[in-house]
Structures are given as structure tokens and as C-alpha cells.
Amino acid sequence: MKNFSWGHGIVIALAAFIIFILSMMFLFTNGQKNSEMVTDNYYEEELKYQDVIDAKKRADDLQEKPVYKQDKSGIVISFPKDYDNSNTTVKFVLNRTDDQNLDIHRTVQLDANKSFTIPTQVLKLGNYTLRLTWTRDKTDYRMDYDVIWK
């Protein structure tokens, strides 16, 4: 039997390190499965992000803000009862965190109760980010909500 020397130790350490790195690459590929970008136009939207920051700040400064609730009909977004929705355009984006094919983008009209509903039929179980944007008298507002549809 041959004696164990420091050269053998280095070879064993290098082999163990290579096996570890390869196992991380091939056995644990779950992190790559859902690594989609939120938008295809990422860099263009990055340049416009100051407008988003300003719109969020204006929405945060409002006394009463739109709220959402979930019920059997879907996700209901309600604006304050005294909100004057004339001259208002409302849009929402419902981003699915793990599959962009389930994203929903719509421009909607508020009903008599100053609300609208995202129907149950278009929703799948899971996590969403609801981005609500509205323009009133040429002023933009935006609020983001984390939604778990059950």
C-alpha cells in the first residue's frame, strides 16, 4: 500500500470541488425553471422608471386610495365613493410571478360603484402582482399590490 501524501490530498480536494460544482449545475436546476423577465422591454421601461416613481408617490399622497378584495366573483378593485371618475382612464396588469403566460393586461371602465372586477374565470391559483395605474386629468397614479389567489 502506498503512503498518503499532500499531493494526494490536493487531488482529492480538487475532485471533490469539481463534483460539488457539477452536482449544483445538473441536480439543482429548479432555479432556472421559472427565471422569466417580468417584461420583454426591460431596458426601455427602466428609462421611464422615474415616471413610475412619481406616479406611486402621487398615489401614496392620496387621502383615500383604491383597495382590492377577493370574493367568489374574482378580485374587486374599488375606488373611494367620492372619487370623480370623469376624465379617468384605469388600467391594470396582473403579473403572474411564475408564468408570464398567465399575465392579464386590461383597460377598464369603472361601474356605478366606482369599481371593477377581475373575474374568477381568468385567474389561476397562485401569486400575482397587481399593478393598478390610472390617469386623471393627465396626471398618472400607480399602486402595486401582492395578491395570492386561492
Backbone as a chain_set.jsonl record, in Angstrom:
{"seq": "MKNFSWGHGIVIALAAFIIFILSMMFLFTNGQKNSEMVTDNYYEEELKYQDVIDAKKRADDLQEKPVYKQDKSGIVISFPKDYDNSNTTVKFVLNRTDDQNLDIHRTVQLDANKSFTIPTQVLKLGNYTLRLTWTRDKTDYRMDYDVIWK", "coords": {"N": [[0.84, -1.176, 0.0], [0.466, 2.203, -0.779], [1.876, 5.213, 0.529], [0.021, 7.955, 1.864], [0.153, 11.176, 0.61], [0.706, 14.794, 0.585], [0.17, 15.625, -2.018], [-1.685, 13.756, -2.914], [-3.81, 14.546, -1.311], [-4.417, 17.101, -2.326], [-5.318, 16.462, -4.906], [-7.589, 14.929, -4.278], [-9.127, 16.892, -2.95], [-9.531, 18.76, -5.045], [-10.966, 17.138, -6.858], [-13.265, 16.617, -5.319], [-14.303, 19.212, -5.127], [-14.862, 19.777, -7.849], [-16.801, 17.817, -8.38], [-18.789, 18.699, -6.617], [-19.476, 21.256, -7.741], [-20.403, 20.46, -10.304], [-22.581, 18.882, -9.52], [-24.238, 20.846, -8.446], [-24.876, 22.247, -10.74], [-26.233, 20.37, -12.392], [-28.024, 18.833, -10.834], [-29.602, 20.571, -9.325], [-31.553, 22.285, -10.841], [-33.83, 23.741, -10.523], [-33.966, 26.496, -10.007], [-33.591, 27.717, -12.455], [-35.833, 27.158, -13.869], [-38.09, 28.877, -13.651], [-37.199, 31.411, -14.407], [-38.071, 33.991, -15.661], [-38.128, 37.129, -17.319], [-39.865, 40.014, -16.157], [-40.863, 41.723, -18.033], [-40.644, 42.099, -21.591], [-39.527, 44.362, -22.634], [-37.505, 45.423, -20.973], [-35.275, 47.241, -20.659], [-36.113, 49.606, -21.916], [-38.286, 50.24, -20.302], [-36.949, 50.669, -17.929], [-35.736, 53.127, -18.328], [-37.934, 54.795, -18.218], [-38.629, 54.731, -15.587], [-38.578, 56.721, -13.61], [-40.933, 58.137, -14.004], [-42.737, 56.229, -13.099], [-42.035, 56.106, -10.401], [-42.777, 58.701, -9.612], [-45.553, 58.564, -10.106], [-46.315, 56.589, -8.26], [-45.708, 57.928, -5.882], [-47.53, 60.064, -5.979], [-49.9, 58.593, -5.772], [-49.542, 57.489, -3.231], [-49.761, 59.794, -1.719], [-52.44, 60.38, -1.733], [-55.508, 60.918, 0.024], [-57.588, 58.991, 0.276], [-57.35, 55.773, -0.966], [-57.482, 53.466, -3.776], [-58.754, 50.183, -3.158], [-58.485, 46.605, -2.871], [-60.359, 43.551, -2.903], [-61.007, 40.081, -2.387], [-63.415, 37.886, -3.631], [-66.027, 35.458, -4.344], [-66.633, 36.112, -6.973], [-64.341, 37.127, -8.067], [-61.466, 39.268, -8.199], [-62.035, 42.292, -6.757], [-61.669, 45.651, -7.395], [-61.896, 48.674, -5.823], [-62.563, 52.095, -6.003], [-62.459, 55.137, -4.029], [-65.636, 56.223, -2.71], [-66.325, 58.914, -3.105], [-64.856, 59.583, -5.298], [-64.232, 61.242, -8.265], [-64.729, 60.039, -11.283], [-64.788, 60.977, -13.859], [-63.092, 61.836, -16.822], [-61.064, 59.972, -16.423], [-58.798, 57.321, -16.905], [-58.422, 53.912, -16.456], [-56.163, 51.325, -15.886], [-54.977, 47.973, -15.567], [-52.489, 45.603, -14.649], [-52.01, 42.288, -14.182], [-49.625, 40.475, -13.0], [-48.352, 37.28, -13.194], [-46.313, 35.592, -10.99], [-44.802, 33.313, -11.584], [-45.282, 32.476, -14.195], [-45.438, 33.961, -17.169], [-47.315, 33.621, -19.14], [-49.749, 33.605, -17.954], [-50.319, 36.191, -17.358], [-52.33, 39.167, -17.14], [-53.574, 41.889, -18.9], [-55.34, 44.843, -18.98], [-57.523, 47.553, -19.972], [-59.944, 49.301, -18.257], [-63.356, 50.228, -17.465], [-64.82, 52.065, -14.866], [-67.55, 50.996, -12.824], [-70.904, 51.896, -11.711], [-70.544, 51.854, -8.977], [-68.028, 52.748, -8.704], [-66.006, 50.854, -9.169], [-64.369, 47.827, -10.336], [-64.217, 44.449, -11.601], [-62.024, 41.707, -11.673], [-62.55, 38.833, -13.235], [-63.176, 35.53, -11.861], [-62.837, 33.472, -13.7], [-60.582, 34.022, -15.285], [-58.454, 33.764, -13.62], [-55.882, 31.878, -12.043], [-54.893, 29.578, -9.485], [-52.49, 30.875, -7.238], [-49.642, 33.159, -6.932], [-49.765, 36.652, -7.571], [-48.842, 39.864, -8.916], [-50.444, 42.816, -8.661], [-50.689, 45.559, -10.621], [-51.935, 48.589, -10.545], [-52.876, 51.24, -12.472], [-53.818, 54.566, -13.063], [-55.047, 57.384, -14.868], [-55.822, 60.637, -14.371], [-57.142, 63.58, -15.392], [-54.821, 64.036, -16.969], [-52.818, 63.327, -15.174], [-50.765, 60.905, -13.778], [-51.19, 57.961, -11.774], [-50.178, 55.307, -9.615], [-50.449, 52.118, -8.102], [-49.226, 49.254, -6.426], [-49.975, 45.906, -5.664], [-49.574, 42.915, -3.794], [-50.944, 39.854, -4.525], [-52.517, 36.92, -3.52], [-54.077, 34.441, -5.028], [-56.533, 32.25, -4.122]], "CA": [[0.0, 0.0, 0.0], [1.24, 3.424, -0.935], [1.666, 6.225, 1.565], [-0.807, 9.108, 1.513], [0.969, 12.396, 0.689], [-0.043, 16.043, 0.381], [-0.258, 15.639, -3.417], [-2.946, 13.009, -2.969], [-4.833, 15.382, -0.668], [-4.814, 18.17, -3.257], [-6.1, 15.838, -5.975], [-8.897, 14.568, -3.706], [-9.861, 18.14, -2.709], [-9.955, 19.284, -6.342], [-12.004, 16.247, -7.388], [-14.476, 16.858, -4.531], [-14.818, 20.522, -5.517], [-15.432, 19.658, -9.195], [-18.037, 17.045, -8.242], [-19.759, 19.585, -5.976], [-19.932, 22.253, -8.714], [-21.204, 19.775, -11.314], [-23.872, 18.485, -8.933], [-25.063, 22.057, -8.334], [-25.339, 22.614, -12.078], [-27.105, 19.394, -13.022], [-29.058, 18.294, -9.958], [-30.46, 21.626, -8.775], [-31.894, 23.197, -11.933], [-35.121, 24.369, -10.248], [-33.873, 27.953, -10.051], [-33.642, 28.178, -13.832], [-37.11, 26.796, -14.476], [-39.025, 29.996, -13.691], [-36.457, 32.66, -14.422], [-38.53, 34.825, -16.765], [-38.14, 38.561, -17.036], [-41.231, 40.492, -15.991], [-41.265, 42.365, -19.272], [-39.705, 41.925, -22.693], [-38.91, 45.659, -22.903], [-36.959, 45.791, -19.67], [-34.386, 48.401, -20.671], [-36.91, 50.787, -22.237], [-39.067, 50.576, -19.12], [-36.032, 51.169, -16.911], [-35.527, 54.548, -18.595], [-39.152, 55.52, -17.849], [-38.991, 54.376, -14.222], [-38.814, 57.905, -12.789], [-42.368, 58.418, -14.113], [-43.411, 55.272, -12.22], [-41.777, 56.558, -9.022], [-43.62, 59.877, -9.384], [-46.948, 58.125, -10.061], [-46.514, 55.908, -6.975], [-45.696, 58.938, -4.823], [-48.822, 60.77, -6.036], [-50.923, 57.686, -5.237], [-49.33, 57.392, -1.781], [-50.172, 61.054, -1.1], [-53.906, 60.499, -1.725], [-56.158, 60.669, 1.323], [-58.235, 57.683, 0.163], [-56.745, 55.037, -2.07], [-58.222, 52.277, -4.216], [-58.49, 48.968, -2.397], [-58.975, 45.396, -3.533], [-60.793, 42.44, -2.055], [-61.277, 38.863, -3.145], [-64.638, 37.165, -3.299], [-66.265, 34.355, -5.283], [-66.72, 36.605, -8.35], [-62.999, 37.449, -8.531], [-60.792, 40.333, -7.457], [-62.788, 43.536, -6.936], [-60.907, 46.855, -7.07], [-62.851, 49.755, -5.566], [-62.067, 53.439, -5.766], [-63.271, 55.789, -2.997], [-67.0, 56.556, -3.146], [-66.412, 60.303, -3.555], [-63.901, 59.763, -6.385], [-64.822, 61.699, -9.519], [-64.028, 59.261, -12.296], [-64.843, 61.562, -15.193], [-61.741, 62.175, -17.284], [-60.15, 59.0, -15.814], [-58.52, 56.069, -17.597], [-57.921, 52.945, -15.487], [-55.548, 50.126, -16.463], [-54.329, 47.11, -14.586], [-51.686, 44.474, -15.109], [-51.93, 41.252, -13.166], [-48.459, 39.672, -13.364], [-48.168, 36.006, -12.509], [-44.905, 35.576, -10.614], [-44.062, 32.153, -12.076], [-45.601, 32.13, -15.579], [-45.924, 35.163, -17.82], [-48.447, 33.282, -19.996], [-50.968, 33.824, -17.177], [-50.464, 37.624, -17.106], [-53.556, 39.784, -17.652], [-53.421, 43.329, -19.122], [-56.627, 45.375, -19.428], [-58.008, 48.898, -19.686], [-61.301, 49.045, -17.785], [-64.232, 51.334, -17.091], [-65.396, 51.894, -13.536], [-69.002, 50.901, -12.841], [-71.597, 52.914, -10.91], [-69.988, 51.814, -7.62], [-66.627, 53.165, -8.842], [-65.186, 49.662, -9.001], [-64.394, 46.852, -11.422], [-63.915, 43.097, -11.136], [-61.251, 40.774, -12.493], [-63.37, 37.644, -12.971], [-62.578, 34.277, -11.409], [-62.535, 32.593, -14.826], [-59.261, 34.296, -15.865], [-57.45, 33.626, -12.567], [-55.431, 30.548, -11.642], [-54.347, 29.571, -8.135], [-51.085, 31.258, -7.158], [-49.252, 34.524, -6.557], [-49.795, 37.671, -8.609], [-48.6, 41.26, -8.559], [-51.448, 43.668, -9.299], [-50.232, 46.923, -10.842], [-53.087, 49.41, -10.895], [-52.49, 52.587, -12.897], [-54.92, 55.365, -13.579], [-54.716, 58.737, -15.292], [-56.953, 61.537, -14.144], [-56.772, 64.934, -15.816], [-53.444, 63.965, -17.462], [-51.904, 63.043, -14.071], [-50.682, 59.46, -13.592], [-51.11, 57.382, -10.437], [-49.937, 53.864, -9.674], [-50.339, 51.362, -6.859], [-48.913, 47.842, -6.622], [-50.451, 45.034, -4.597], [-49.257, 41.492, -3.887], [-52.2, 39.138, -4.418], [-52.46, 35.461, -3.534], [-55.403, 33.947, -5.418], [-56.75, 30.911, -3.557]], "C": [[0.89, 1.245, 0.0], [0.942, 4.405, 0.181], [0.852, 7.396, 1.01], [0.037, 10.369, 1.685], [0.101, 13.627, 0.438], [-0.516, 16.181, -1.057], [-1.563, 14.9, -3.614], [-4.093, 13.842, -2.379], [-5.332, 16.485, -1.586], [-5.689, 17.602, -4.375], [-7.495, 15.476, -5.471], [-9.734, 15.824, -3.469], [-10.368, 18.742, -4.011], [-11.08, 18.45, -6.939], [-13.322, 16.467, -6.646], [-15.116, 18.188, -4.922], [-15.488, 20.457, -6.894], [-16.748, 18.883, -9.145], [-19.138, 17.903, -7.609], [-20.328, 20.595, -6.973], [-20.806, 21.604, -9.778], [-22.557, 19.339, -10.763], [-24.788, 19.687, -8.774], [-25.641, 22.441, -9.692], [-26.398, 21.654, -12.603], [-28.228, 18.881, -12.127], [-30.041, 19.34, -9.478], [-30.773, 22.66, -9.843], [-33.22, 23.908, -11.693], [-35.067, 25.881, -10.358], [-33.963, 28.496, -11.461], [-35.007, 27.971, -14.458], [-38.03, 28.0, -14.644], [-38.311, 31.342, -13.745], [-36.835, 33.484, -15.651], [-38.428, 36.285, -16.355], [-39.593, 39.007, -16.96], [-41.732, 41.11, -17.286], [-40.213, 42.129, -20.342], [-38.948, 43.221, -22.992], [-38.283, 46.224, -21.64], [-36.168, 47.092, -19.709], [-35.139, 49.683, -21.017], [-37.731, 51.223, -21.02], [-38.196, 51.11, -17.991], [-35.805, 52.668, -17.089], [-36.731, 55.385, -18.18], [-39.502, 55.348, -16.369], [-39.197, 55.582, -13.314], [-40.287, 58.314, -12.846], [-43.162, 57.493, -13.197], [-43.237, 55.691, -10.76], [-42.668, 57.743, -8.679], [-45.09, 59.489, -9.256], [-47.252, 57.41, -8.747], [-46.561, 56.909, -5.824], [-47.012, 59.701, -4.8], [-49.925, 59.891, -5.467], [-50.781, 57.545, -3.724], [-49.819, 58.638, -1.056], [-51.687, 61.239, -1.056], [-54.456, 60.201, -0.33], [-56.817, 59.288, 1.334], [-57.725, 57.012, -1.099], [-57.669, 53.909, -2.537], [-57.815, 51.058, -3.395], [-59.006, 47.77, -3.193], [-59.444, 44.413, -2.476], [-61.076, 41.253, -2.965], [-62.608, 38.285, -2.681], [-64.888, 36.113, -4.379], [-66.362, 34.812, -6.735], [-65.353, 36.927, -8.933], [-62.337, 38.463, -7.612], [-61.512, 41.636, -7.783], [-61.914, 44.698, -6.495], [-61.9, 48.004, -6.973], [-62.118, 51.064, -5.324], [-62.933, 54.086, -4.69], [-64.615, 56.251, -3.555], [-67.112, 57.989, -3.666], [-65.449, 60.609, -4.704], [-64.645, 60.162, -7.653], [-64.075, 61.022, -10.656], [-64.235, 59.784, -13.711], [-63.421, 61.974, -15.565], [-60.687, 61.236, -16.691], [-60.024, 57.769, -16.704], [-57.882, 55.122, -16.591], [-57.389, 51.725, -16.236], [-55.03, 49.274, -15.317], [-53.533, 46.048, -15.314], [-51.619, 43.515, -13.935], [-50.816, 40.313, -13.61], [-48.419, 38.414, -12.517], [-46.68, 35.859, -12.229], [-44.134, 34.408, -11.215], [-44.346, 31.782, -13.532], [-46.207, 33.33, -16.284], [-47.075, 34.878, -18.786], [-49.781, 33.488, -19.279], [-51.168, 35.299, -16.825], [-51.743, 38.15, -17.755], [-53.313, 41.288, -17.734], [-54.763, 43.849, -19.637], [-56.745, 46.874, -19.126], [-59.487, 48.717, -19.354], [-62.046, 50.354, -17.543], [-64.772, 51.049, -15.698], [-66.906, 51.84, -13.649], [-69.613, 51.976, -11.949], [-71.079, 52.968, -9.473], [-68.525, 52.241, -7.58], [-65.682, 51.995, -8.567], [-65.205, 48.842, -10.285], [-63.925, 45.521, -10.861], [-63.057, 42.369, -12.164], [-61.889, 39.41, -12.237], [-62.557, 36.398, -12.623], [-62.116, 33.418, -12.577], [-61.142, 32.818, -15.402], [-58.128, 34.097, -14.862], [-57.13, 32.157, -12.306], [-54.854, 30.649, -10.24], [-52.883, 29.975, -8.157], [-50.887, 32.723, -6.805], [-49.246, 35.441, -7.768], [-49.281, 38.986, -8.024], [-49.592, 42.074, -9.357], [-50.883, 45.071, -9.391], [-51.418, 47.725, -11.364], [-52.596, 50.804, -11.25], [-53.734, 53.308, -13.382], [-54.419, 56.774, -13.873], [-55.962, 59.576, -15.124], [-56.483, 62.951, -14.447], [-55.291, 65.014, -16.167], [-52.4, 63.799, -16.353], [-51.945, 61.54, -13.806], [-50.554, 59.088, -12.119], [-50.857, 55.889, -10.604], [-49.835, 53.29, -8.271], [-50.077, 49.905, -7.223], [-49.384, 47.064, -5.407], [-49.934, 43.622, -4.848], [-50.55, 40.729, -3.6], [-51.927, 37.652, -4.447], [-53.876, 34.968, -3.825], [-55.522, 32.5, -4.96], [-58.013, 30.296, -4.095]], "O": [[1.912, 1.313, 0.684], [-0.165, 4.407, 0.72], [0.982, 7.769, -0.156], [0.577, 10.615, 2.763], [-1.082, 13.515, 0.119], [-1.543, 16.819, -1.287], [-2.436, 15.334, -4.365], [-5.209, 13.832, -2.9], [-6.528, 16.775, -1.624], [-6.695, 18.208, -4.742], [-8.481, 15.698, -6.174], [-10.931, 15.825, -3.756], [-11.513, 19.188, -4.08], [-12.044, 19.0, -7.47], [-14.383, 16.501, -7.269], [-16.338, 18.278, -5.036], [-16.565, 21.021, -7.083], [-17.712, 19.266, -9.808], [-20.294, 17.834, -8.028], [-21.545, 20.769, -7.04], [-21.855, 22.149, -10.123], [-23.567, 19.418, -11.462], [-26.0, 19.561, -8.951], [-26.776, 22.91, -9.775], [-27.376, 22.096, -13.207], [-29.293, 18.525, -12.633], [-31.208, 19.025, -9.246], [-30.307, 23.796, -9.758], [-33.697, 24.617, -12.58], [-36.051, 26.494, -10.772], [-34.376, 29.641, -11.647], [-35.301, 28.568, -15.494], [-38.686, 28.131, -15.677], [-38.796, 32.316, -13.17], [-36.029, 33.657, -16.566], [-38.619, 36.63, -15.189], [-40.456, 38.436, -17.629], [-42.921, 41.018, -17.594], [-39.03, 41.975, -20.037], [-37.849, 43.181, -23.544], [-38.515, 47.381, -21.289], [-36.379, 47.962, -18.864], [-34.835, 50.741, -20.465], [-37.859, 52.415, -20.739], [-38.655, 51.917, -17.182], [-35.694, 53.399, -16.104], [-36.578, 56.555, -17.827], [-40.572, 55.781, -15.941], [-39.928, 55.478, -12.329], [-40.835, 58.785, -11.85], [-44.145, 57.915, -12.588], [-44.186, 55.636, -9.978], [-43.248, 57.796, -7.595], [-45.799, 60.017, -8.4], [-48.326, 57.599, -8.176], [-47.358, 56.758, -4.899], [-47.559, 59.962, -3.728], [-50.798, 60.384, -4.754], [-51.782, 57.489, -3.01], [-50.245, 58.555, 0.096], [-52.172, 62.165, -0.405], [-53.939, 59.349, 0.392], [-56.634, 58.511, 2.272], [-57.68, 57.621, -2.168], [-58.533, 53.455, -1.787], [-56.66, 50.929, -2.991], [-59.855, 47.911, -4.073], [-58.998, 44.433, -1.329], [-61.347, 41.41, -4.155], [-62.884, 38.209, -1.483], [-64.036, 35.905, -5.243], [-66.193, 34.0, -7.645], [-65.203, 36.997, -10.153], [-62.609, 38.512, -6.413], [-61.59, 42.037, -8.944], [-61.464, 44.736, -5.35], [-62.649, 48.276, -7.911], [-61.173, 51.127, -4.537], [-64.05, 53.624, -4.458], [-64.718, 56.624, -4.724], [-67.905, 58.257, -4.569], [-65.249, 61.775, -5.046], [-65.587, 59.483, -8.062], [-62.936, 61.375, -10.962], [-63.89, 59.097, -14.673], [-62.648, 62.41, -14.712], [-59.546, 61.645, -16.477], [-61.022, 57.241, -17.194], [-56.903, 55.484, -15.939], [-58.064, 51.166, -17.101], [-54.69, 49.777, -14.246], [-53.855, 45.651, -16.434], [-51.219, 43.89, -12.833], [-51.016, 39.463, -14.477], [-48.448, 38.471, -11.288], [-45.866, 35.991, -13.143], [-42.913, 34.498, -11.348], [-43.716, 30.866, -14.059], [-47.359, 33.684, -16.031], [-47.753, 35.813, -19.212], [-50.829, 33.541, -19.923], [-52.086, 35.631, -16.074], [-52.182, 37.643, -18.788], [-52.894, 41.901, -16.752], [-55.273, 43.34, -20.635], [-56.16, 47.387, -18.172], [-60.208, 48.049, -20.095], [-61.452, 51.426, -17.432], [-65.14, 49.915, -15.39], [-67.494, 52.547, -14.467], [-68.907, 52.87, -11.483], [-71.165, 54.01, -8.823], [-67.861, 52.115, -6.551], [-64.699, 52.125, -7.837], [-65.967, 49.132, -11.207], [-63.318, 45.461, -9.792], [-63.329, 42.409, -13.364], [-61.78, 38.882, -11.131], [-61.409, 36.244, -13.039], [-61.114, 32.711, -12.466], [-60.564, 31.886, -15.962], [-56.96, 34.247, -15.218], [-58.015, 31.302, -12.347], [-54.37, 31.712, -9.85], [-52.114, 29.489, -8.986], [-51.825, 33.429, -6.434], [-48.788, 35.067, -8.848], [-49.284, 39.191, -6.81], [-49.59, 42.033, -10.588], [-50.623, 45.708, -8.37], [-51.844, 47.545, -12.505], [-51.971, 51.475, -10.429], [-54.595, 52.717, -14.034], [-53.504, 57.283, -13.225], [-57.022, 59.263, -15.667], [-55.541, 63.451, -13.832], [-54.587, 65.925, -15.732], [-51.225, 64.095, -16.565], [-53.019, 60.964, -13.629], [-49.914, 59.783, -11.331], [-51.262, 55.283, -11.595], [-49.228, 53.879, -7.378], [-50.626, 49.385, -8.194], [-49.217, 47.501, -4.268], [-49.864, 43.183, -5.996], [-51.177, 40.931, -2.561], [-51.184, 37.172, -5.303], [-54.764, 35.064, -2.976], [-54.732, 31.639, -5.348], [-58.356, 29.171, -3.731]]}, "num_chains": 1, "name": "protein.A"}
